C-alpha cells in the first residue's frame, strides 16, 4: 500500500532523514520505534507532505505522492493523528468529530461513523457537548483518534498515542487501535516511544536511529532481539 524508497528529508540545512525505506502492506499494523529525535515524526510528516523529501520517493497504491499537496494526500485516505493530540479546544466533541468528516458529503455514512466512534469510546458520547479543551489527556487522545476515523482513513498514521497518558488509558487506547485494524481492515502506521506496547500490537516493526532505519523485522522477533531489549525495552 505504502512504499517509502530511500528518502532524504531536511529542515533547512539539517538532514533529518537519511535514506529511509519502509514498506507497509494493506491491513498491517506497522510500528516505527526509536529514541527522541531519531526522525520518527519527520517520517510521518514526509508521508503527509508537510515535510517533503528532497530525494527518494513515496508511493501510495503505486502512485508517487511526495511533493503532493497535503490536502490531496488526505483525500487519498492517509490521515494522521498528530503527537500531542491537537484537537480543537474551543470546539465541542461533536464539532471536532464533524471536522474530521470535513471532506465527506454522504450524511448517512457520516452519521454511521459518528455512532461507531461513540461506541468505540463511550466517554465521548457523554462528553458530546463539552469543549474539547476541558477533556482529560486520555479523553483528548480518544477524540483525536475518533476525529481521524471520521475521515474514513485507509492508512492511519498515529504519532505517539501513549504520550503522557496513565498506563490503564494506554492499554485501552492500544486495544482500540487493534480493534480498528481488525474490524475495518484499516492499515496502521504507529510511531511510538513505548516500544514494548507497540511491538506487542504490531505485525512488523522498524527501528530508527539518527534518521536511519537500522533494523526491520517481524514485531515478535524485535521483541526478542537482545539489542532492542537493551536499547528500548529496558531489559
N, C-alpha and C positions, 0 to 999 in steps of 0.2 A: 504493500500500500504506500509506504513512505520509504524513500531511499535517499540517504544523505551521502553524497560522494565527495570526499576529500575537500571539505570546505575550510576556508580561512576567513575568519571574521575579526574585524578590527574596531576599536573605539579610538578614533583619531589615529595616532601612530602606534598605539599599543595593540599588539596582536593577542586577542582573547581565545580564539580557536585556531588550532594548528593541524590541518589535515584530518579533520574529523569525518569519520564514515560510520553510519548507523543504518541498519535495515529494520523495518517494522512491518510484519505481516498482518493482514486483516484479522481481527478477532483476538490479537495478542494483548497481553499486558507486558510492556517492556519498562524496565526501570533503569535510570541513569544515576549512579551514586558517585560521591566524591566529596572532598572537603570544601569548605567555604572558599570561594574564589577560584574554583577549579575550572569554571566555564559552563556549568550546568544550565544556569538561567540563560546565558548567552546562546546556548544551543536552541532553547525554546524560542528565544527572540529571533534567531535566524530563520527558524521554520515559519514563524508568523509574519516575517517580512519587516519586522521592526528594526532589526539589525542585519541588514542584507550582507551576505558574504561577498568578499572581494573576488574570491575564486572558488572553484568547485561548483557543484550543482545540487539542488534538492528537487526530487521528483515525487509527485503525488499522483498515484494511478498512472505512472509513466509520463506525466506531463511536468515540465520544468515550472517551478513556482518561485524560485529565487529571483528577486527583482520585481515580483508581482506586488501590486498594491495590497496592503493588509486586509482591506475590506473584501477584495476578491478572494483572498485566501480563506476568510471566514465563510464566504458564500459557498466555497467548495466543501465545507464541513469540518474545517480544522479550527477548533475552539480551545482557548486557553483559560485556565483558572490561575490567575497570577499569584505570585508569592505575596503574602500579607493581605489576602482576601480582596481588597479594593472594591468592596460593594459601594453602592451609593448611599451614604449615611443619612442624607436628608430625604430619602425616598422610603416609602413603606416596603415591607417584604413583598407584598403583591406587586408594587410598581417595579421593584428590582427584577422580579421574575418576568414581568411583561417586557422589560428592556432586553432580556435575553432572547425574546422572540421577535425583536425589532424588525428583522429582515424577512419574517414569515408573514403569510397572508391568510392561510387556512385557519379560520377561527375555531372550527370544530377540533382540529388536531392540536391547536394551541391549548384549548381547554382540557383535552385529554392529557396532554403533557403536564399541565398545571396540576391536575389531580394526581398524576403519577409522582411528581416530586414531593407533593404534600404527603403522599403515602410513604415515600422513602424516608422523609424527615417530618414526622408528625408534629414536632415542635413548631415548624414553620406555619402549619395550619393555625395553631394557637396564636402565633405572632403575626398573622397575616396583615393586620392593620397597624403594626408597630413600626417605628422608624428603624431602618437598618442600623444606624449608629448606636442604638440603645441595646442591641443584642450582645450577648456574651461572645467571646472569641470563637468558641466552638460553634455557636449558632450562626455567626457570620461566615464561618467556613462552609457550613451546610448550605447557607444561602448562596455563596459564591459557586459551589458545585451545581446547585439546582439551577441557578441563572444560566450557567453554561449548558446544562441539559436542555433548557428551553429552546436552545438554538438547534437542537437535534444533531449533535456532532457525530461525524463518522470517526474522527480521530480527536480524542480528548487529551489535552495537554495539562498536566497537573504539576504545579510548581510548589514544592514543599507544603503539602496539605496538612502535615502534622505540626508545623512550626508554632510553638508557643501554646500548644494545647495539652490538657491533662491526659494521662495515659488512658483513662476509661473512654474519653472522647476520641482519642486517636484510634483505639480499637474499633469503635463504632464507625468512624469515617472509613477506615480501611475495609471493613466488612461491606459497607455500602459500595465502595469502589469495585470490589469483587462482584457484587450483585449487578451493578450497572453493566459490567463486561459480560456477565453470564446471561442476563435477561435480554439485553438489547444488541448483543454482539458488537458493542462499542469498543473500538480499538483504543487502548490507553497507553500513553507515554508518561511515565511517572518520574519526576525529578525529586529526589528525596535524600535528606541527610540521615534519616533514621533507616540505615541500611538493613538492619535486621528485619524490620517490619516490611520494608519494600521488597526484599528478596524472597520473603515468605509468600508475598502476594503475587509476584511476577512470574511469568513463564521464562523470560530470559533477562539478562542484565548486562550493562556496560559499566566499566569503571573509568572515571575521568580524573586525570591529574595534570595540572598546569596546562589546560587547554588541549590535551591529547587523550585519546582513548587508549588505555594501557592494557585493558583486559575485557574480553567478551565471552560469555558462556551461558549455559543454562543456569537459571537462578539457583537451583538446588546445588549445582556444582560450585557456584560462587560462595554459597553459604558454608561450604565445607573447605574452601580454599584457605590455606594457612595464612597467606599474605593478606587476604581480605579480612580474615578473622582478627589479625593483629591491628590492621590499619583502621578498620571501620566498625567492627563488631565488639571491640573491647575485650577480646578473648585471648 
